[in-house]
Amino acid sequence: MKTKNVVGMVLLGMVTLGALGMTFWVVKAYRAPLGPALQSPTPTAGLATQSLSTVVPTIEWTSVCGETASWNVLVLGSDAADLQSPKGSDLTRILRVDFPNKKVTVFAFPRDLWVDTTGLGLTNPTINATELGAVFYEARSRSTKTNVKDAMADGTNVTARMLSNNFSISTDHYLTIDLLQIPAMVDAIGGVPINIPVTITDPSIGMVIPAGHQTLNGAQFVAYARAIPDSDFARIQRNNLLLDALQQKLLDPAVWGKIPELYAQFNGVIATDLSPEQVNHLSCLLKEVPKGSVIQDGVKQEWTSPGPQRGSLLWNKTNVLNRMKELDLIP
């Protein structure tokens, strides 16, 4: 009887240790980043706050969706694999996610802005200045990585460094998506309902998007996002409409449960350093943020002027940085 008890206890102990080990592994995987971290410069805002902590009382933020801080998330839409020119990032946004205040700020950078790329490793040939959207393509095309996601991460890393050098903005996390996969993603959630204010006709997209209430399928969604019959600034405004409509679609309970499945289906073309836990926290915040607390802003057309290359734009640094400070994007 004693032998049986000892054997039973040993087996119970082994099962318990095994369960604990599996739980630890699951938790570790849940909290592990899905990609390499950015190598952008260390943010200075946090250091300044820390140095003042001995003088100013520490503020205890209430946890919202499991987070107590704010993140700057670099969001890129990669069209580097597209046959159309110009190649690069067709969508460049900084997403300021403020968990404590349940607020989200989306700041858009037009792809034609002329930026300094000195010291970013864009060699053979050397590129010391180019259009903002081209930086991703130039960096990705120089990547030695054979894995698509790794090459996308390399392009994203250089883009984050460029934004830091030119706009003094730090990036905490990133999310880069291959735009060629967006049609399938949109179709997978059943399309996106939207009210199109004006009919869009652009030969480059191969279709006409009529005005009015409708549900865009994947091909229409991307066509509307990429059409530029007028200017890149007008295209950014159309993209903002799409982002609003997509947010509302993702709040649909029927779609909510599909998010893990969608990531599993398209993870090969999505590069991010967020962990599954952080993705879950972001998804939670999506439901918590009031509509009036989502701010969409960006570089204004009146702050720009013709640049050194055809189609490129110089920008008024004072105006741009002042606006970014007003939005708490930079210190």
N, C-alpha and C positions, 0 to 999 in steps of 0.2 A: 504494500500500500504506500509505504514511504517512497519507494522508487517511482511509483506512478505519480505521486504528488510532485516529486522533484522534476520528473520529465515534463509534467504538465506546466509547472511553473517556468521551466526553461523555454518550452514552446510558447507560452504566453508572453514571456519576456522578449523572445525573438520576434513574435508578431507585433508586439508593441513597438519595439525598436524599428522594425520595418515600416510600420505605419508612421512613426515619427519621422523617419528618414524620408519617406515618400512625401509627407506633408512639407518638410523642409525644402525638398526639391521643387515641389509645386510652387511654394511661396517664393522661392528664389527665382524660378523661371518667370513668375508673374511680375516680379519687380525688376527683372533684368532688362536693360535697354535692347531694343530690337535692331539696333545698328550702332556703328561707332560714334563716339561723341565728337562734337566739333572741336577744332583746334584754334578757334578764334581767340582774340585777346581776352584776358580775364576782366570781367566787368568791374568798374571802379566804384559804382554807386553803392554796392553792398559794403565795400571796404570803408567808405566814408560814413555810412550808417553805423558800422561796427565801432569806429573810432570815437563816435559821439555817445556811445551807449553808457559811458561812465558819467555823463553829464545829463543826458536826457533820459527819463524813465523809459524802460522797454515797453513797447506796445504789445499786448497779448491779443493777436488776431484770432477770431473765431474760425474754426475749421469749417470750410465749405466744400462739400464733395471730397473730403479727405485731404484737402490742401489748405495751407495758410499763407501762401506766398503768391507772387505774380510772376508770370513767365513771358518772355519774348520768344515767340515761335516763328521761325522763318519758313514761309510756305512758298514753294516753287512749283510751277507747272512746266515740266520739261518737254520741249518739242525738238530735242537734239536729234532724234531718230527720224524726224519728218523730212521729206524730200523738198519741202518748200523752204524758201529763204525769206527773211533772215532766220538762222537757227539760233537756239539758245533757250532762255527762259521766257516763255510767253506770258507768264504770270509771276510777279514777284511781290509778295506781301509780308509785312511784319504783323503778326497777330499778337496783340498784347492781351494776355489772359489774366484778369484780376480776380482771383478767387474770393478774397475777403469781401470785396465790394460787389460781387456778382456783375462784373462789367467786362465787355470785350471791345477792344479797339482794333480795327483793321486798317492798316496804312498801306496805300498802294504806291509803288514806284514804277513809272512808265519805263518801258524797255529801251526807249531811245535816249534816255539821259546820258550825257557824256561824263564818264567817270575815270578817275585815276586808278591804274592797275599796277603801279610801280611796286616791285617787291613781292608780287603774288606768285611768282614762279612761272609766268606765262612766257616761256622762251621757245626758241627754235620754230618760228621766229619770235623775237621779243615783242611783246605788246605792252606798252606803258600807259596807254589810254584807249578806251573803246566805249561802245554803247553798253549800258548796264545789262541789258538782256543777253548780250553776247558773251559776257564773262563766264556764265555757266557752261556754254558750249565750248568755249576755248579751253576751259579747265578740264571738262569731261573728256574732250578729244585728246588731251595730253595725258590722261590717266593711264597707268600701266595695268590697272585691274581688269581682269577678264570677266568678272561677275558684273552683271548690269547694275545691281543695287550698289555695289561697291564703287563703281565708276560714277554713278549718280551722287553718291555721298562725297566723292572727291570734288565734283563740280559744285556741290552745295557748300562744302567747306570753304572753297575759294570765294564763292559769292558772299558768304557771311563775313569773311575777312575784308572784302571790298566794301561792304556796307559799313563795317566798323571804321575803316580808314576814311571813307568819304562822308558818312553821315553820323559818326560818333555813336552808333547804336550797337549794343551788345546783343548776342543771340544765345538764348539758353537751350533751345531745342529746335529741331527742324523737321519738316515734312515735305518730301519731294515726290511728285507723282508724274508718271509718264502720261502726257496728255493723250497719246494714241489709245490708251486704255479707258479713258473717260466714257466713251459711248457705251461700252459693255457694262461699266459700273452703273451708269444711269439707267440702262435698260434692266439691270438686275433688280433695281428698286421700283420698277414700274413707271419710269419717267418722272418728270418734275413739273407740277402745275405752276403756271406763271401768267401774269398779265403783261404782254408785250405792248409798250406804249406807241411805237412807230414801226411800220413795216421796214424790214432790213433787206436790202438787195445788194449783194456783193459778188461779182463773178468769181472771186477767189474761193468762195465757200461752196459754189455749185448749187445753191438753192435760194429760195426766197422765204424769209420768216415773216409771216403776216402779223399785223397788229391784232390785239385782242386776247381774251382769256383762252388758254389752251394748255395742253400737257405736252411738253417737249420730250421726244425720245432722245436716245443717246447721240445720234448723229446731228439732230437739230440743236441740242444743247451745246455741243462743241462748236458747231457752225456759228451760232449766235455769239458765243464767247470770243471767237477768233475774227469775226468780220470787222473790217476797218474801212467802211465806205466813206468815212469822214476823218477821224483822227484817233490816235491812241488814247487820248483823254476821254473821248466819247465811248470808246470801247471799254475803258475801265468802269465807266458808269453802268454800262450794260452788264459787265461782270458782277458789279455790286448787286444788281437786280437778281442775277442768277444765284449769288451767294445767299441772299435773303430767302429766295424761293427754296433753295436746297436745304437751308436750316429748318424751314417749316416742314419740308418733306421728311427730314430725318427725325422730327419730333413725332411722326406718325408711329403709334405702337406697333403696327404691322411691320414697319421698316426697322424699328429699334432692335428687335430680336435678330435681325439679319446681319447686324454690323460685324460680329465675330466671323460669321460665315463669309461675308464679303472680303474681310481682310485675308482670311485663309485662301480665298480664291485669287486675290490680286496682290498678295504680299510680294511676289516676285518683281513687281513694278512700282512698289512703294518703298521709299527709303526714309527711315526715321530713326532717331535715337530715343524716342519715347518708349517707355515700358508698357506692357499690357495694362498694368495698374494705372499708369498716368493717362493712357488712352481712355480707360474707364472713367477716370475722374473728369476728363475733358467732356466726355459724353454726358456725364451727370450734370456738369455745369451748363451744357447746352439747354437742358430743360429748366434750369434755375434762373437763367439770365432773362430779365424782362426785355421786351422788344425795344423799348426806349433806351436800354443800356447797351445796345450794340451800335457802336459808332464806326462809320465807314468814312475814311478821309484819305488824303494823299497829296502828292505834289500837284499844285495848281498850274494850269496852262499859262496863266499870266505871270508866273514866276520863271518862265523859260524864254529862251531866244534861240535862233538858229545856231547850230553847232558847226564844228570844223568839217564834218562829213555830211553828205546829203542825207537828210532825214534825222540827223542827230540833234540833240538839244542841250544847250548850256542851261544851267539853273542857278537861281539866286540863292546862294548858300545861307545867307542871313534869314531870308523868309522861310526857307524849308526847315532849318534847324529850330527857329523860333516856334514854328507850328508843332514840331515834334516835341518840344519841351512843354508846350501847352497841353499836349495829350499825354504827358508823363511817359513818353517813349524813351527819352534820354534825360540825363540829369541836368 
